[in-house]
Amino acid sequence: MNFNKEVLSKIELHYADISIHLGYKVALPEALVNNYGYRSMGNNNSELAGYLFKMNVVNYPDSPNTYDSLGDFYVSVGDKKNAIANYQKVLTLDQNFPETKGKLDNLLK
């Protein structure tokens, strides 16, 4: 499947319908959104990648992985300040992310 903004809109509508039907918010799965975020980055679709990673942070604010991925996105677009902030947030939520610590240390050099 060719994943793009149009396909994402259909998926988001589907989850909104499910949420209405069930009476509580059902978010797109974190791993799915993360996967498509990295695919979008790999396809040089920064707009979609940023949207997906930010969506994951909103939907899963307690997940260190969402901030790590958003940090990777910011590195890919050359936004060092926001990359550092997101990597720091990962380590605030969970100290057991040695890869993130390494990425942060490299940016702070």
Buried (B, 14 or more C-beta within 10 A) or exposed (E): EEBEEEEBEEBEEEBEEEEEEEEEEBBBEBEEBBBBBBBBBEEEBEEBBBBBBBBBBEBBEEBBBBBBBBBBBBBBBEBEEBBBBBBBBBBEBBEEBEEBBEBBEEBEE
